[in-house]
Amino acid sequence: MAFAFNYPNTPYYLPTTKTFDISINITSGTQPANVIYKISNSSPTPTLPIGLSINQVNGSIVGTTTFSSITTGLKNYIIDASSATVINYSTNLAILVDFTPEFIYPLTPYILTINREYLSTNQITPNYTFTNNVGTIYTLLSTPLLTDISLNLNTTNGNISGTPDISSNLTSYTIRANNNNILYDTVIQISVAIPPTIFYPNPVYSLTQGQPISIIPNQLNTTTNPLYTINCSLPFGLRFNSKTGEISGTPTILTTTSEYTIKVSDSIGFAYATLILSVIKVFLAPPVFATEPYSPADFITNPAVQMRRKAEILQHKQNNSNLTKQQYFSLLTQGKGPYAKRVWATQSDRFTSPNTSGLAQDVNGNLLCNSPSTIIYKPSNASNVPGPVINLYLDPTVEPNGYKAPTKKRVDIGFKWPFSSGN
C-alpha cells in the first residue's frame, strides 16, 4: 500500500505566545525508512512563520509563536516526505498566526436603570488587551438574549447599547470575540433596576407650634442603603433623618410658608420630592363674625390676621415725647431707636452672600429655603416684644380687618360678644 499522510486539522489558526506540536496523520501505508520531511521547493510559501519549524524525522510542526509570527492571512505550504532522492508523498498545510482578541467589560456587574438610554455617550464598552483588530466579530453565546431586555451587541466592537425596558435580576452573558478564527470568550453580568421614588402623604403641611409631628415619606424601589438629603434648614425644633427621610420633632418658632426639596439617592439613581411647611399658632379666642359660606380665612381670629395686626402695630414709633436729647441719643447708640431692626427688615438684613452650594444663608450661617412669597420675617425680640420668641412678618396680602365687608352675620357660639355697627 502506498504511503500517504496529512495534517488532519488544516488550516491551523494559531494564537501568538503559544507553544505548538502539530503532528501528521499517516492515512495509508507505512512510513519509509530514512524518510525526510521538508517544505517542497514548489511550495507557495517557502518558510514557516517565525518561531515554527518542521521536524524532519516525523513531520511535526513545532515551536512557540510570537507577535513576529503574525501572518497576513492564511499561508499555504506543500510538505514533502522524501527518501533519498525520491519523493514518497506530498501534502498541503495552511497556517495563520494572529493575536488572541482578549477583552473584558471592566465594570461588570452592570446595574442599569430601566428606561434610561445607553447609547453613544454611556454605552457599555469593553477594554481590549491589545486592540480591536479589523475583522474581529463579537457574538453572544449564552441565553437569555440581550434583546430580551432591549439591549444590542455591536458585532464589530463588542459595545452594548440600547434602552432596557424590563427590570431583571443579575444575569451572566458570554460574549465571544473571533479574530481570524482565533477565539476568546468573556462574561459580563447585567441587571436592570428601577430607580428610587419618593413622595410624602401631603405636599403642604401647616404645623402647630408646640405640637410634635412626624412626616414619613412613602418610597418605592430603593436599595437597602438609600441616602436622603434636604436642601436647607427646617424650622426650629424639627430634625431630618438622612436614613429614612422622616421629618420629626416639635416646632418651637412660628414661620412663614417655605418650600423644601428632599432628595433620595442610591446606587441606581435619585428622585426628588417637594414639601411646603409653615408653623402656626393656635389662637384660643373664638371666632366672632364670618361671612357665608364660612371659611377659616374669614374669621377675625385667623392667625394670618393676628400676625398682620402685630406687624401693623409694631411699625409705629414708640412714644418718646418725654425723652431728653441725651436719652434719645443713648437709645440710638443701643440700637433701640427708630432704626432698630424690626419685622420690616430689608433683604440685606436677612441674607448674607451665597455659600459654595449657591444657597442663601441667614446671619447665623443657616441655609435658607425659598419661600413662595417675598415675605421677610424677624424674631419678635428684634421688635422689643416680650415673652417667648416667635417669628414676626408683615404679609401685605392679608386684609387687616380679617373679614370681608359685605353681608356679615353673627355666629351664635354661646359667647356674649359685641355687635358690629349695622348688625
Protein Blocks (a to p, Z undefined) as FASTA:
>chain_A
ZZddddfkbccdddehiacddddddfbhjddehiacdddfklfblbdcehiacdfknopa
cddddfklpcgdjadddddddehjbcfbdcddddddddddddddfkbccdddehiacdfk
lpccdddfkbccehiacddfbdcdfklnopacdfknopacdjdfbdcddddddddddeeh
iacddddddddddddddddfbfbdcddehiacddddddehiafbdcdddfbdcdehiacd
fknopacdjdfbdcdddddddddddfkbccddddddddddddfbdcfbdcddddfklpmk
lmklmmmmmmmmmmpccdfklpcfklmmmmmmnopamkbccfkbcfklmpccddfkopac
dfkopacdddfblcdcddfklnopgcjdddddddfkbcfklpafbhpadddehiacddde
hZZ
